[in-house]
Amino acid sequence: MDFALNEEQELFLEMVRKLARNEVAALAERVDREHRFPRETIQKMGELGLLGLTIPEAYGGSGGEYLSYVLMIEELAKVCASTAVIVAVHTGLACASIARFGSDVQREKYLTRLVTGEMIGAYALTEPNAGSDAASLALMAADEGDHWRLNGSKVFITNASEAGLFVTFVRTEPASRGAKGITCLIVERDTPGLTISKPVEKMGLHGSVTCELHFENALVPKANVLGDSGQGFTVAMQLLDGGRIAIAAQGLGIAAGAFDYALRYIKQREQFGRPIAANQGIQWLAADRATEIDAARLLVYRAAWLKTTGRPHGKEAAMAKKYATDTAMRVTSDCVQLLGGYGYTREYPVERYMRDAKVTQIYEGTNQVQQMVIARHLLR
Ligand code: CAA
């Protein structure tokens, strides 16, 4: 067992830290305040080959391992959680789905543009009445020979207003129920009959756009089926097994970023004639939160290592996602407390971390869904 990163991983981490510090952190406050998609960062990451980090070189990607990708999401989230989720959905769900399940033609047509950032990808699974119960999705695709005719809606779609394509889950067998009869399709943005709503207003993650998609007689060619027809639910779940590790890394980064800030603050802030860090109550709180961040990191890296080495990782991804994102919420809330009245103002960044942390307990499967997944693995 080796807990150290190898030389290549250390060098990669150094490069990503530089990018996070010099480019991403510099924009983070504006991205939040102005609800602004960080296009320049995403473009830069495309130029550096980071958007296709885990995509095989044969498909234009950088051929990196999953653990490096997770380290990158953690570093981005330490300074800007919006940037982290934009990349997690683009690379970990959209690019990964086409790399893994796409045909050579689909990879050539779409993946080559996704990995450079020329095109942004989104992942459309959730519907107004199909959230945790994803298998109850009802976006209908009627068979019309060489294409599908789509009618229905998707909600809470990350990256939607910026996206060039949507990896979309639809019901292609009208009489089917539950997980059967679902198919995964690549839907292009300019498909007639597809409308994208304005971004919804959220508590946090203001730089990440979240929209509804409405399909009204939208025609999608059969050539755009991703994976096997009728097997879309399994595709969705397999992608989420990996996606949840990235969200766990996002939670970890949010927690670590807020905690680093608060740690510096408590050493400097003086009350009653000494730094507030001199109080045992504050020391014990800091010790407990630091221990939880470390435990989260071990769970996240273990899940990433399992995926990197091709081992089953569904249960471990769910454990990492639940623990790391619950840690993010607890840590960021405590960081606001440590900064007192200042922590509650927009003059200091910790309230942003706290707002951003909340959704990590909700998306890519609520933490209650993660408990279901873990329990099912245990009771199998
Ligand atoms: N890998 C492969 N196959 C899987 C699987 C996995 N991890 N999980 C389930 N399956 C297969 C099962 O084997 C089963 O297939 P068979 O019928 O052939 O045996 C089929 O899928 C149905 O499985 P279940 O009976 O377990 O399905 P279920 O209806 O009980 O649902 C669930 C399980 C875990 C609750 C699932 O619905 C779920 O994950 N819900 C949460 C949805 C979610 O995570 N949404 C995230 C949206 S994306 C997002 O949030 C991105 C963003 O913006 C940041």
Residues whose N, C-alpha, C, O or C-beta is under 5 A from the ligand:
A	BS01	CAA	L125 T126 G131 S132 D133 A134 A135 F156 T158 A179 T234 M237 Q238 D241 G314 Y363 E364 G365 V369
